[in-house]
Amino acid sequence: MREVGKLKVDRGIMSRLAGVAGAAREAERLGYDGCWTAEINHDPFLPLTLAAEHTTNVEIGTSIAVAFARNPMTVANVGWDLQEYSQGRMLLGLGTQIKPHIEKRFSMPWSHPVQRMGEFVVALRAIWDCWHDGTKLSFDGDFYSHRLMTPMFTPEPQPFGSPKVFIAAVGELMTEKCGEVADGLIAHAFTTTRYLDEVTLPALSRGMAKSGRPRDEFQVMAPVFVVTGSEEPELAAAAAGARKQIAFYASTPAYRTVLELHGWGDLQTELHRLSIEGQWDTMATLIDDEILEAFAVVAPVDRLAAALRTRCDGVIDRVMVRLPASASEATVRAFLDEVRGG
């Protein structure tokens, strides 16, 4: 458990280049601690160059970049450059994606994802150590080998060190590996407080014990579904949207373990069947209030900060939220101040 009261609040920013600079400037002006891009239908790294250029304080990160679509050397290069250009504000968030995407979309190999991801991060650190300390590059693993680094291809020294590495994880094995080799965990939005307490944090502790690191040297970042609004119609609309998102994730076999912990395993089976049939609207009706409140923070906007702190305190170090577009700048600032205990 971390020290209560040190919560950071982040927001996602779009990856389309035309809007990145404005979104990053706005995040910094409003007082967010970090802004993150996602690798969905655009590259996650290129927008961060613009975000770094147009801000001075807010941290920038990928949530996530697909590790297995790349190799450690290419990721080491872009992470190193963004760390230097942002003057030490880069957070490198990596995820595995799933086998069909890696093999059929990216045309890359898939095997032993937990071991491969762990080795990927260790290889990154070996490369960065070579660049930072001048040590000989000699990394040989089961999946990656990096043994050549001549002066021509060595980046210039920079004073900010290597970026912190986060790994996206849901299952126990990947979470444990994250605790062993990474600087932070990116939890999935499809996560409950109970799952964090009973599965995620114990697995992290086992991993950190292997590498001998204390909890205060590690960060847990969690995107959180937020259902809020100033009036009842706005709350109802937000709840309807959250039910659809939760139903979508709940239909995915990879996340069944989260539901099973709560005794909702049969729901995953039914939602998966409905998803195959394309009955998306029907799926949302199966997400009752109990399930909604397990996965989402549900509160009017004037009580949202307190509800979010209740969800996060002592467990999560930084939270990524999306407030309603209707929220005024004053409302956002007050929310951020209250969440952080100001």
N, C-alpha and C positions, 0 to 999 in steps of 0.2 A: 504494500500500500504506500502511496506517496503522501507527502505532507498536504493536508487539506488547505485549500486557499490559493494554490499556485496554478489554477486552471488557465490555459490559454484558449482563445477562441479564434477559429479559422473560418475561412469561407472558400468555396470553390470558385474558380474563374473560368470563363470560356476559353476554348482552345483555338477558335477562329482568330486569326492574327489581327484583323481590323479592329476588334473590340478589346484586345488584351490590355493595351496601355491604359485605357480609361478605366477598365475594371480594376486593375492593380492599383492605380492612383486612388480610386474610390475606397478600396479596401484599406489602404494605409490612412487616408484622411479620416475615415470613420473610426479607426482605432483597432481594426482586426490585427491579430498577432501574425497570422500567416495566410497565404493564398496558394491554392493547389490546382494543378491541371490534371486532367485524366486522359489516358490513352483510349479513346473510343473511336472516333472517326477522323481524328487529327493527331499529328505528332505531339507528344507531351512536352518535349524539351524546347523546341523553337519558341513557343510563346513565353517561356520563362526568361529568355534573353530580353524580350521587350519588357516583361514585368520588372526585371532587375534594373533595366535602363531608366525606367520611369518612377522608381521608388528608391527610398534610402534606408528604411528601417524594417519594413514588413518582411518576414521570412517567405521564401518561395520554395515550392516542392512539387513533386510528381506523386499523384495518388490515383492510379499508379502508372509506371512505365512497365511494359511487358519485358521481363528479363530474358525469357527464353526465345524472344524474337531477335535477340542481339547476342553479343559475346562480351565477356568482362572488359576487354581492351577498349571497345568502342564506348561502352558505358563509362569506363574510367575516364576517358578523354572528355566526354561531354560534361560529366559531373565535375571534373577538375576545372574546366573552363568556366562553368556557371558559378562554381564556388568563388573563383577569382573575380569574375565580373560583378557578382553581387556583393563582394567584400565579406564573404563568410556567411551568407544567409541561405545557402542551398541545402535542401532536405531531399535526399534521393530515395523516393519510395518505389519499391520494386514488387512485382507480383508475377505469378506463374502463368496466368490465364488457364485455359483448360486444353486438354489434348487435341480435340478437333481443330481448334483455332491455331494452335502451334503447328500442327502437321499440315492442315489443309489451307489455312489462310497465309501463314508465314513461311511455310515450307521449311520448317526447322525440326530437329529431332526432339522427341519427348520420351523421357524415361526417368524413373526414380525422382520425382519432382522435389521431395524434401531434401534428399542428399544433393541433388543438382543445385538447388537454390542456396544451400549452405556453402557449397563449394564456390558458387558464383561470387558470393560476398567475400569469402576468404581470398579469392583470386583478385578481386577489386583492391583489397587492402594490400596485397603483395605488390601490385602495380603502383599504387599510390606511395607505398613505402620506398619503392625504387626511385620514384620521381622526387620525393620529399627529402629522403635521407641519402640518396646515392647508393643504396644497397644494390647488389647484383640481382637482376630479375631471374628467379629460378623457381617457377611454380609448376609442379606436375601433379595433377589430380586425376580422378577417374573420368571426368567429363571435359576438363579444360586444361590446356598446357600453354604457359607463357614463359618463354626462355630467351627471348631476343629483345633487347632494348639498346639501340645505339644512340650516341649523342644527337644525331640529326633528328631522331624521332622522339626525343625526350622533351616534354614541355618545360617552359621556363619555370624556375622556382616561384612560389607565391606564398605570402605570409599567413594565409588563412587556414592552412591545413586541408584535410580532405573533408568532403561533406558527410554529414551524418546519414547513415543508411537505415531505412525503414523497410520492413517486409510485411506484406499483406498476408494475413493468416486467419483461418477459421478453425481448422482441425487441430487436434492436440499435437500431432507430430510436427506440423509446420510451425505451430506456435512455440513449441519447445526449441526447435531449431532457431527460430527468430530470437528467442531469449539468449541462446548460446552465442550467436555470431553478429547480431545486428545492434543498432543503437535505439531502435524503436519498432513498435508494432503498429500497423494500420489495421484496425478491426473493421469488419464489414458492418454496414448499416443494419443488416439483418442479424442483429445481436441483441440479447436481452441482458439486463443486470444480473439475473441468475446465471446465465451462461458465462458471463465475464467472471463472476465470483467463483463458480464451481468448476469451470473448465479452463478458461483462458488464463487467468492469473496463476493457478497452480502449475500449468504447463510452462508459463513464462519463468516461474521461479525455479523449476527443474532445469531449464535451459541456462538461466543465469548462474545457477550453482555450478554447472559444468565449467563455465569460463571464469568463475570467481568474481562476479561483478555484483555490486549492491543495486537495489531497486532504484535508488535516486540517480543512477547514471543511465537510466533507461526511460523512454517516453512511450506512453500508450496514446495513440491518436484514434479517435472514433468519430466517424460521421454518424449523425443522429437524425432520425426522422422527427420532424417537428410539426405538430398540429396546433396551430394558433390563429388568432385573429382578434380584432377589436369587437366585432359583433357576431351574433350567433350564425348568420348566414355564411360569414367568412370562415368561422370555425368548422361548420358543416362541410363546406367545400374542401377545406384542407384535409379533413378526416376522410372524405371520399377519395381524394388523391392518394393519401397514405395507404388506405386499404388496398387500392389497386397495386401500388408498389410492393407492399408486403405480400400480397397474394402471388405476384409474379415471382418474387424470390422464394416464397414457400413452396412453389411448384417444382423447384429445382432439386433433384436428388442430392446434390452436393451439400445442401444446407439442411438436410433432414435431421441431422444430429441435434441441431438447435431446437427444433420442434419436439423431438423425442424426449429431450430433457424435461419438457413441460407436460409430457403425456399427450402431445398433439401429432404423433407420427402418422396416424390415419389421415389427418388433414392433408399432409403432403401427398399421399397416394391419390386422394380425390382431386386435389388441385392439379396434379400432374396430368391426370386423365382429362380434366377439363381444358388444360392448356393445349393438349394434343388435338382436341376437338375445336379449338379456337374460341371457347366460351369465356372470354376475358371478363365481360361484365358480370357473369354469374360467379366467377371466382372471387371477385371483391366482396360479394354478399356473404361469403363464408368467413370473412375476417370480422369476428364479433368485437365488442368493446374490450373484453378481457385480453384478447390477442393484440388488438390495436395498442392498448396501453402498456403491454409488455414490450413492444418494439418501438413505440414512439413516445415522445414527451408531449403530453396533451395538456394545454393550459391556455387561458386567455393571455394576450400579449403582456398585460400588466403583471401577470404572475409567472410568466414563462421563465425568467431568470432563476427564480427560486426553485422551480420544478427541475430545471436543468442542473442546477448545483446539487440537488438531492440525488439525481441520477449519476452524476459524475464524481462527486467528492470522495477522495480516498482511493479511487479506482482509475480514473482517466486523467491524463495530463493535459491533453489538448483535444478540443471537440470542434467538429466542423458542422456548422448549421446553416440553413437557408431560411432567412426571415421573409415574410410576405413582401411582395413588391410595393404594397401600399404603406409599409412602415416608413415613417418620416425619419430624416436624419437624426433629429433629437431623440426619437424613440430608439433607434439603433444604438446611439451613443449611451443612452441611459441603460439599455439592456446589457451592453458590453461591460459597463462599469459595475453593474450589480452582479453579473455572473462572476466577475473577477474579484468580487468582494470589496469593491470600492465604495 
